[in-house]
Amino acid sequence: MAANQPLVVGIGGTIGATSSTERALKIALDAAGAEGFATRMFGGADMARLPLYDPRGTTRTEHEQAFVDAVRQASAVIIASPGYHGSISGVVKNALDLLEETARDERPYLADMPVGLIATAYGWQATGSTIAALRSIVHALRGWPTPFAAAINTQETKFDADGGANDPAVVEQLRRVGQQVARFAPLAAHG
Ligand SMILES: Cc1cc2nc3c(=O)[nH]c(=O)nc-3n(C[C@H](O)[C@H](O)[C@H](O)COP(=O)(O)O)c2cc1C
């Protein structure tokens, strides 16, 4: 990452195995990277290392600190969640809860940042409700959800390991998420 290069942080995925949500997020992040941004991804394995958020905790683990520091330095964020029982997953929510640590920062939470959103689900219904939930959360965190969000039905869309998918239109939608975030992000590096 070059000095003063603005950063886009990706948060998302699922734990345990190959994650289509994480692959979708990577496509969007790479599109932001192609617009000149440094990128940092917190995928399923990274989020799994975060303990359940204790708001009264007096110490934070190195993984918690790395996550919060990255968001503090970010000019934009992309969040990708699977639809779990109609809403975002607990793993993604736990990571977002940790942003409470920034509550007293000069720029708290996701304030002043464009935030791209991606939802995957095994069917269409939960893609819509998960994106709606993510938009509410981003508003609560004072961020600016970008106009286009990618809703991906993983019953139909299969991702490959090389940054592609069986439906080129889905890849295009994910790139659009990364491009919209990049176009609205402050061009100066933050912090
Ligand atoms: C606990 C759990 C709850 C789920 N709930 C829903 C749901 O409500 N609606 C739906 O369409 N898919 C649901 N799914 C399926 C996932 O959203 C879907 O397979 C998603 O693409 C998984 O992403 P991944 O490949 O990144 O793990 C659920 C899966 C799990 C494990």
The ligand as a Gaussian input file, in Angstrom:
#p B3LYP/6-31G(d) Opt

LIG

0 1
 C      -27.711000     -20.733000       9.518000
 C      -28.108000     -20.519000       8.089000
 C      -29.281000     -19.836000       7.807000
 C      -29.659000     -19.602000       6.484000
 N      -30.809000     -18.911000       6.245000
 C      -31.180000     -18.684000       4.966000
 C      -32.391000     -17.978000       4.677000
 O      -33.117000     -17.546000       5.557000
 N      -32.721000     -17.798000       3.381000
 C      -31.940000     -18.244000       2.356000
 O      -32.284000     -18.047000       1.184000
 N      -30.781000     -18.885000       2.601000
 C      -30.397000     -19.119000       3.874000
 N      -29.223000     -19.789000       4.126000
 C      -28.350000     -20.122000       3.003000
 C      -27.225000     -19.097000       2.841000
 O      -27.686000     -17.773000       2.916000
 C      -26.556000     -19.255000       1.481000
 O      -26.180000     -20.606000       1.260000
 C      -25.368000     -18.335000       1.332000
 O      -25.068000     -18.210000      -0.023000
 C      -24.136000     -18.896000       2.062000
 O      -23.001000     -18.165000       1.723000
 P      -21.538000     -18.807000       1.720000
 O      -21.373000     -19.619000       0.464000
 O      -20.653000     -17.596000       1.737000
 O      -21.390000     -19.663000       2.950000
 C      -28.836000     -20.056000       5.425000
 C      -27.655000     -20.764000       5.719000
 C      -27.299000     -20.995000       7.031000
 C      -26.028000     -21.751000       7.322000

